[in-house]
Amino acid sequence: MNCFIMEMDNTFVIIYIILSAGALLLLSLTAVYFYKAARRAKTEKQRLEQLCGELTKKIEKTELPSIEAKLNPHLFKNILNSIQSHAYQTYYAMDKLANVLDYILYESNGSFVTPQEEIEFALNLIEINKIKVSPLFALNVKNKTDESDPLYRAKVMAPLISVDLIENAFKHADLQSGDAFIAVSFEFRQGVFSLTVANKISSRTALHKEKSGIGSATLEQRLQILYNGHYRLDREVENNTYTAHLTIDLNGKATEVSAAR
């Protein structure tokens, strides 16, 4: 009888061991399955993130030329309207317009221009817009550039990036009151481009045009695409004066352009 009981005990022990081993094996297989599933999910996530990044770049590359294509006709229209309304300054304006057209047709076709080229273009644009205002109008232009800066003549600047701020100043400035003014300041030092434009705001509401160009939203869009994390654009209104200040750190773009070569 005792032998039978001992044999039964041994049988239960064996069965217990077998069941424990089976449970351990099942647990191990389950862990391996979930580990492999997690690895596959991580790999798939990385693949999708890479694909998403590639698609984003393609969209941006497609979007940017579209934006710039809209910019040039709008700029031409504004310039020609200015010249047409002030025939007595046509020769001078046409000379400046020739410089602007050369820049648009030949220089700005590339992805980037030099800060020197962009600043010279902006100064010509201001000269053309001067024919809209009286010779006595307070138009103050300052250009503080370090021409010895290595990036001053490097192709790291987005073409036509100055247009929106300058055009808006002449469009919305109060050109009639005695204290009216427009002030434009360029600065380029240590690879950082700065443009500040300020003007006295007109009390008259600007004429709304259904097709009036691409505007500030497009400027923000271009800056975000080209200089994400390396620019700052501030706009403020104080004492009836509108001020826009754009700063772009071109050092990062120079590194990116060099790496792409």
Secondary structure, DSSP 8 states (H G I E B T S, - for coil): -HHHHHHHHHHHHHHHHHHHHHHHHHHHHHHHHHHHHHHHHHHHHHHHHHHHHHHHHHHHHHHHHHHHHHHHHHHHHHHHHHHHT-GGGHHHHHHHHHHHHHIIIIITTSS-B-HHHHHHHHHHHHHHHGGGS-TTSEEEEEEEE-TTSGGGGSS-B-TTTTHHHHHHHHHHB--SSTT-EEEEEEEEETTEEEEEEEEEB-SS-----TT---HHHHHHHHHHHHHTTSEEEEEEEETTEEEEEEEEE-HHHHHHHHHH-
